[in-house]
């Protein structure tokens, strides 16, 4: 039982068959349709931009040709040898010995509250109980409930 399909899907399937692809999964044609739709929508957007820039009332054949040419313009990748030459050129310049950061953070006012000093100790449960007795009872000492992690 053949289900009715859009004309464009028939063309995509015929194109696949013309290129020698006889067996393929059904999503292949759907992906081809999605690619074609995305490509054409971007191409039509470029054609409109070129036409507006040329102050044409309607897009011309030159606008279409220019949009297609701009879509296919690519740059060649840099070879490994060229990359090595550039890297070696950059690495020949040495960093200064006394490198100073451009932004310097202020130093802490009181060294008692930093972990850089050896003035911290592990508190036991008894220490926490003693502190709780001394604290004001109006202060909420409960820990906030954290949302479950995903």
N, C-alpha and C positions, 0 to 999 in steps of 0.2 A: 504494500500500500504506500503510494508515494504521497507525501504531503506537499502542499503548495508552498513554494518558496519564492522570495523576491527575485526579481530579474537580476539584480546585482550579484546575488549569491550564485545564480546559475552561471554568470560570467566568471566569478572567482573559481568555481569548480571547473569550468571549461579551461581556464588559464592554468590551473594545477595539472589538469589532464594533458594539456598541450605541452607542458614542460616535462612530461614523462612521469608525473607523480600519480600513480594509479590508486595506491592504498594509503589512507591517512585517517587520523581520528577526526571526528566531527568538529571538535573545537578549533581545528586548524583553519577551516574556512571562516569560522566566526572571528578568529583573530585576524585573518586577512581582511575581513570586512571592517573590523575596528581600526586596523592600521590605515586602510584606504580612507575611511571617514576622517580620521584624525589628520592624515596627510593633506587631504583635499581641503579640509576646513582651514588649516594653517596656510595652505597655498592661496586659497581665495582671500583670506585676510591680507596676505602680502600683496596680492593683485590690487585690492582696494586701496591699500596704502600707496602703492606706486602710482595708481591712477589719480588719486587725490593730490599727490605731490606734483604730478604733471598738469594738474588743473584740468583734467579731462572730465567730461560729463559721464561718459561710459568707459569702462576698461577697454583698452586696445590690445591688439595682438602683441605689441611690444611690451606692454605691462605683464602679460602672461609669460612671455619668453624670459623677461628679466626676473620674475618671481621664481620660475623653474631653475634658472641659472643660479640664483642666489641660494636656493635650496640644495643644490648639488655641489656648491663650492665647499671644498674641504681643504684642510692644510695637511701637508705631509708630516708624518711623525719624524721626530729627530732620531738620528741613528745613535747607536751606543757610543761610537767613536766621538761624535760631536758632543754628546753629553759628557763623556770623560774629559774632553778638552776643556769644556766650560767649568766642570767641577774642579779640575786641577788649577785653572786660572783663578777661580774664587779662593781656593785653599792656599794659594801662594801668599796672599796677604794675611799676615798674622795679626791676631788680636793684641791690643795693648796689654802689657803686664798688669798695670794698675787699673783694671777696668772698674769704673764707678757706675753704679746704676743710675739711670736718669731720674728715678723717683725713689727717694729714701723714706722709709716708714719711720714714724716717730718712735723713740724708745719708750718702753713702759715707765710710768712715773714711779711705781713701787715694785721693787724686785721680789717682794714677798708673794706676789700672785702669778709668778711665771713658773713654768716647768723647767726652765733652763737652770734654775738654782736648785740645790739639793735641800730645799726647805719644806718639802711635802712629805706626808706620811699617809699610810693607809689607815682609814678610820674603821673602828670596829662598831658593832651594833650598840655597844654600851656607850660609845662616844655620841652616837646619834640620839640615844635616849636622854643623855645629860643635856644636850643642846635643845631638845624638844621641851624639856622642862623650863629652860631659861627663856625660850622664845615667847613672844606675845601670843596669846591664845586666839587672837582675831585673825591671824595670818593663816591662810589655807595652805596646808603642807602636803596635800595630796598631789600625786603626779598626774599629769594630763594623760588621757587615754589616747594612744596612738591608733590611727586607722590601720586595718590589716594590710600587710604588704602583699603585692601581687607577684 
